[in-house]
């Protein structure tokens, strides 16, 4: 199934897009989405595991299930002073 992943900040810059559509299996989890994101845009591999992940308005863990209708977002770590 295809899942849309919204990207923000440095993730958006590295991917050169504000969203990605990735293929994941039925009964996929956020961990599956993370793997698909890295396969789609290898440059994101350095931040994908440290990013916060959300579905809708709630932060979720890597074992949270996703559907093709899930509103998935990857929020990269913030740095600065």
C-alpha positions as CSV (number, residue, x, y, z in Angstrom):
1,X,0.0,0.0,0.0
2,X,1.1,3.6,-0.5
3,X,1.5,5.9,2.5
4,X,2.1,9.6,2.3
5,X,4.8,11.0,4.7
6,X,4.9,14.7,5.3
7,X,8.4,16.1,5.7
8,X,9.6,19.2,7.6
9,X,12.8,21.3,8.1
10,X,16.0,19.5,7.1
11,X,14.1,16.3,6.0
12,X,12.2,18.5,3.5
13,X,15.5,20.0,2.3
14,X,17.3,16.6,2.0
15,X,14.4,15.1,0.1
16,X,13.7,18.2,-2.0
17,X,10.0,17.6,-1.4
18,X,7.5,18.4,1.3
19,X,6.1,14.8,1.2
20,X,7.0,11.3,0.0
21,X,4.7,8.5,-1.1
22,X,6.3,5.2,0.0
23,X,5.2,1.6,-0.6
24,X,4.8,-0.5,2.6
25,X,3.1,-3.9,3.2
26,X,-0.4,-4.3,4.5
27,X,-0.3,-4.3,8.4
28,X,2.8,-2.0,8.2
29,X,4.2,-0.2,11.2
30,X,6.0,3.1,11.5
31,X,9.2,1.1,11.4
32,X,8.3,-0.2,7.9
33,X,7.6,3.4,6.9
34,X,11.0,4.5,8.2
35,X,12.7,1.8,6.1
36,X,10.7,2.8,3.0
37,X,11.6,6.4,3.5
38,X,15.4,5.6,3.7
39,X,15.0,3.3,0.6
40,X,13.3,6.2,-1.3
41,X,15.7,9.0,-0.1
42,X,19.0,7.5,1.3
43,X,20.1,11.0,2.4
44,X,17.5,10.8,5.2
45,X,19.1,7.7,6.7
46,X,21.2,9.9,9.1
47,X,18.1,11.5,10.7
48,X,15.2,9.1,10.3
49,X,15.8,7.1,13.5
50,X,16.2,10.3,15.6
51,X,13.2,12.0,14.1
52,X,9.8,12.2,15.9
53,X,7.0,10.4,14.1
54,X,3.4,11.4,14.2
55,X,0.1,10.1,12.9
56,X,-2.5,12.8,12.8
57,X,-1.8,15.0,15.9
58,X,-0.2,12.4,18.1
59,X,3.4,11.3,18.3
60,X,3.8,7.6,17.8
61,X,6.4,4.8,18.4
62,X,8.0,2.7,15.7
63,X,5.6,-0.2,16.4
64,X,2.5,1.8,15.8
65,X,0.4,0.5,12.9
66,X,-0.3,2.6,9.8
67,X,-2.9,2.4,7.0
68,X,-3.0,4.1,3.6
69,X,-5.2,6.7,5.2
70,X,-2.8,7.5,8.0
71,X,-1.6,11.1,8.1
72,X,2.1,10.3,8.8
73,X,4.7,13.0,9.5
74,X,8.4,12.9,10.1
75,X,9.6,15.7,12.4
76,X,13.4,15.8,12.3
77,X,15.5,16.7,15.4
78,X,15.9,20.4,16.0
79,X,19.3,21.9,16.8
80,X,20.5,25.4,17.5
81,X,21.0,27.7,20.3
